[in-house]
Every structure is written in structure tokens, then in C-alpha cells.
Amino acid sequence: MRILLYRADGQTGPWIKDFAEFLPEAEVVLWQDGVKAPPCDYAVVWSPPEAMLRELSEVKAIFLTGAGADAIMKHEHMIPREIPIVRLGDAGMGVQMAEYVAHAVLRYYRRLDEYEVQARNGQWLQLPQHEKEEFSVGVLGMGMLGSRVLQALKEFGFPLRGWSRSEKRVDGVQCFHGSEGLDAFLAGSRVVVCMLPLTSETNNLLNRTNMLKLPQGAYLINVARGGHVSEPDLLTLVKTGHIAAATLDVFRNEPLPMQHPFWEEPRITITPHISALTLRRESVQQIAHKMRLLAKGEPVADVINREQGY
């Protein structure tokens, strides 16, 4: 078995070492621009360059080292339809995402963001507590990671809502689906957590029109992709108070340019795309297991649906 590996950051050594541990029968080959790679059975990539995609027509499957598929789906036409593209399952990302979102929700619910401002200004003032039954949390996207976040938030007793592309039923969660269910979902969500895959249908979903459907003083948490949010619209709605505050881990341009107005808005909390970092060993172990299944002709989970885009 031969694996073609590409890492944009060049940090291939630890990945090669882990593949040697979890898949010792495999030879790992590094892809280099301008150097023709030998025939490989599988490719392991994240956001591969177009020049590499042209060389993947003979592999049996392409494995992504992340849960999102939008980067490679931009070039989906270059990959033969019979070659499965397999994203990561949880691989340790679910608990990280749950930690991040729970922290952000609790920070707003307990008004800790406001207490931080008071402390910097030397103020000692107890603020009225939010009513929990009125502090509903809505999760856009109830896939693997969204479901894990909803599970974590149940422990705190918030009214929970979820929206998905197709109908789902989750205990303890008021579920909405499809375009016909989006307005009702937004209207009743005091906090919206975006965990959607980025597709042509979800791009710019959180624009001015849709964000104005949220209750006055709502909160936004985005841990999915920057393309889901109209950044100028969000900034306007934060400044007018319709959106009380936002926690953003992802942006249309990353790193976020230093001249971006988000840096100057104190009600927008910025983190550098760290809500769920790829855990290398867990990822390699999962990919190795799936490669062995494919080698035996058995099906694997997390194959991207080309029509849906995720």
C-alpha cells in the first residue's frame, strides 16, 4: 500500500511517523510540485493545490485531514466521480467544539463579557441575571459535531433548538428543517451557533435579512466557516444592538486582516480558527482504519456526498 501525503504547512514528519505506527504496511510518499509521484493507492490531503489534484485520478480514495469539505469541493470537477472523498469523523474534534461553544454560550448567559468590561473600567456592579427559559440556544447544523454540541448544552438546561437540511428528531431538542423551517428557527433562538457545512446553499446564509429575524439582542457564535456570515451586515447589526455580541472563530479571509473593522468592535470576540484543532494521532488512526476497510472491499463512513457538497 502506498499513500501520497500533502501538508501545506510542510509538517509531514509527525504524520509519517504516526502512519508507520498505525499502518506499518504502508509506504508514505510526499507530494512535491513539479515532481511526478509514483502510483499511489490513497491520498491524504488538506486543501490540496490544483496541480496535485490533476495527479489523483488513479488513487482508490482521497482522505481529508479535517471534517469540512468545502476546500476540495471547489475543485470537485477535477476528481473522477468514482473516487470517494472521505472526511474525518470526530477524531477528537467533537469534544473540543463542545467545549468552545459551551464556553461562549455560558459567557453570554452569565454576562461575563459585560463583567469583563466593567472590571477594566473599575466598576463593581451586579447585573440582572438572564432568565434561562428565555435564553434559547439554536444550533444551525445537526451533523456529527452539531449533535455533540447539543448534547453538551443539555447539561445546562437551556431550551435547545436545531436546524438541519432534512428532517431530524433529537430528544430534548426542538427541531426545524428546510427553507420552510428556517424563519421559525431563527425567530426563537436567542443564541445561534453556526455549525453548517459550507455549500452554495449555505454561503452567506447569515446575512442581514436572516439575522434581522433573530430576536432583538441575540448572540451569534460561528465555528463553521466564515463564508456563512455576511461580515458587513453583522458589523452593522452589532453596532445597532440587534445583535448583542458575536463570537467568531472563522472568517472569509484568514488570518483576519489587521485592517478589518472586527478588530475595533469590542462586542465581537475573535479567535484564530481554534475551536476544533485536528488531533494528528487520532486522525491518522481513523484514516488507517478506513484504508484497511477499503482494502478489504468494505464500506467506510464519512464519504462526501458530491450532490450535497459535504
N, C-alpha and C positions, 0 to 999 in steps of 0.2 A: 504494500500500500504506500502511495506517495501523496503527500499533502503540499499544496502550494500556499504559502503564508505571505500575507501582506499586512504590514503595520505602518500607518502614515507617520507615527512618531519614531519609527526606527527601533523601538524597544522589542526586538524579536528574541533575544537571548532567553529571557524567562519563559516565553511561550514554547520555545523549542525544548527547554528543559522539562516543562510540565508534560508536553506531548510524549517525551521519552519515558516519563513515569507512567502515564495513564494509557498510552498506546505505543508500547515499545516496538511493535512490529512495523510501525510506520517510519518512513523517511520524510523529513521536512525539508522542503526546498523554498528558498526565499525568492520572491518575485522582484526583479530589477528592471527598470525601464531601459529598453534597448537591448536587453539580454534575453534570448529565447529560452524559456524554461523547458525542461524535459516533460514528457507526457505525465500528467498527474491525475490521480483518481478524484481528489477533492480539493476545494479551495477554501481557505479560512481568511476572511477579509472583514474590513470595516471601511465603508466609503471608498471603494477602490477607484483608481483613476481609469479613465476610459481606455487607455492603452492596455491596461490589464484585462478589462472586460472582453476585449477582442480575442484574448487567448484562452477564454474559458469555455469555448464551445464543445470541448471534448471531455470535460470533467463530469463525474456522476452526480455531484451535488455541490452547492455553494453554501457555506456556513457563515453566518454573520456573528460577530462578537458583540452583539447588542440586541435589545428587544425591538427596536424600531427598524422599519424597512424603507423609510422614505428616501434615504440617500441613494440606495441602489435601485429603487423603483423608478427614479428619474431616468435611468438608462436600461430599463427593463426590456426594451425592444432589442437590445444588443445580445440578450441571453436567450438561447433557444428555449421554447416553451416546455420541452420535455425535461429540462434540468431543474430539479427542485431547488428553491432557495429557502434555507432553513434558518430562522432566527433563534435567538436564545430563549429558553423558557425562563423560569425565575432566576436560577443561578445566583441566589443571594440578593437580588435586586428588590424583591418584594418587601422584605423587612426594612431595607433602607428607605424605600419610598414611603412606607407606613410611618416610619419614624419622622421623616421630614414633614409630611403632610399633617400628622397629628400635632407636631410642634407648632406649625404655622396656625392651625385651627385654634389650638389652645391659647396661643399668644394673643389672637384677636378676641377670643371668647373671654379670657381673663383680663383683657385690656392692657396686657403687658407692654404692647407697643406704645400706648399712651403714657404708661408709668415710666417708660424709658425716657420719654421727652421731658416729663416732669422732673425726673431725677437730674437730668442735665441742666435744668433750669433752677435747681434747688428748691423745688416745690414739694410739700408734704400734703397730699390731698387724696382722700379715698373716693374713688369714683363709683357710681352706682353699678351694680353687677348686671350683666346681661341675663335675661330670662332664658334658661336653657331650652324650654319648649318652643321659644321663638327663634332660636339660633339653629335653624336647619342647615345641614351640610349636604350639598348636591355634588355628586361625582359624575363628570362627563366621561363616559367610557368605563364599562364594567368588564373589561377583559381580565387577564391574569393579574396585572398589577392593580387595576382599579378595584377588583374584588378583594385583594389583600388589604387595601387602604380602608375599604368599607368595613371589613372585619375588625380592623384595629380601632376604628372610630366607634364601633358598637359599644366598646367597653366604657365609653364616657357618657353614654346615654343621650347623645344628640339625636334629634329627628333626622333620619337619613333618607336621601333620595338618590336615584341613579338614572342615568340616561344612556341608552345604547342604540345602535343602528337597528337591531332587530329585537323582538320582544324577549325579555328575560324575567325570571322570578327569583328573588333573593329574599330569604327570611329576614324580617326586620327592616327592609328597605322598600320605600315606595318607588316603584319602577315606572319609567316612561320610555318610549321608544319612537323612532322615526321622526320625520319632519313634523308630523301632526302632534307629537308629544313634547317637542322642544319648548314651545312657548310656556306651557303649563309648568314644565320642569324649572325653567328659569324664573318664572314669576314667584315660585315658592321657595327659592333657595337663597338663604341669607349669605351663605358661603358657597362659591362654586370652585370646584377643583377640576382642572382640565387634565385628563389622562388619556386623551384620544390619540389614535394613530393619525399621522398627517397624510391626508389624501386630497385629491381635488375637491371632494365634497366637504372636508373639514377645514380646508385652508381659509383663514380669515373668518372662521365661524363666530368668534367673539369680536364682532365689530360693533359700531355704535348702536345700530338698530337692535341687535340682540342683547347687548349689555344694558340698554335702557329698559329692557323687560325685567331685569333684576330688581328686587326691592330697593328703595332708597337706602343708602348706607350699607350696601352689600360689600362683600370682600371677594377678591379673586386670588386664586393660587394656581399657577401654571407650572407643571412639572413635565409637560409633554413635549411640545415643540413650539418655538417662537412664532412659526407661521400660523398658528391658530388665532393669534391675537393681533388686532389692528392697533399697533402701538400708539399712533397719534390719537385715535379715538379713546384709548384707555387713559392716556395722559389728560385729555380734556375732561373726562368723566371723573377722574380723581380730583382734579382741581375744582370742579363744580360741586364735589361732595356726593355725587350719585354713587360712585364707588368710594367707600371709606378708606380703603387701603388695598394694596396688592403685594403678594409675594411671588417673585418671578425667578425661576431657575433657568429658563431658556429664552432665547431671543432670536430675532430674524438674522442678525449678524453677530457672530461670536468669534472672538471676545467682543463684548459690548463696547462700541467705540467710546472713547473718553469724552467726546463732544456730545454724546447722546443726552437728551434732556432728562431721562430717567435718573441719572446720577444726582441731579439737583432737586428731585422731588422726594422729600423726607417720608412721604406716605407709601413710597414704593421701596420694598425690600429686595435687594439684588443678591443672588448667589451665583457662582460661576459654573453652572451645569454640574452640580454635585449631588443632586437629590438621590440618585442611584448609580453609583460607580460600578463599572464592570469588575467583578472579582475574578481574577485570572484563573486561579486553580479550579474554582467551581465551574467556570465556563469551559475550560479545557476538558475537565472530567465529563461534563454533559455532552460536549461535542464528540469526544471519543466514544462514548456510549452509543450515540446516534450513528456514528460511522460504522460501528460494528453491526448494528441492526441493519443498516442499508447493505452492508457486505453480505449479510445472510438473506437478503431479499425481503426483510421485514419492514413494515411501515414505521415512520417516526413522527413524533409530534412537532408542532410549531412550523409546519411548512406554510410559506406565504401563499395566500390566495391571490393570484395575479389579477383577477377581476376586481376584487375588493381593495387591493393595494396594501394589504397587511396580513 
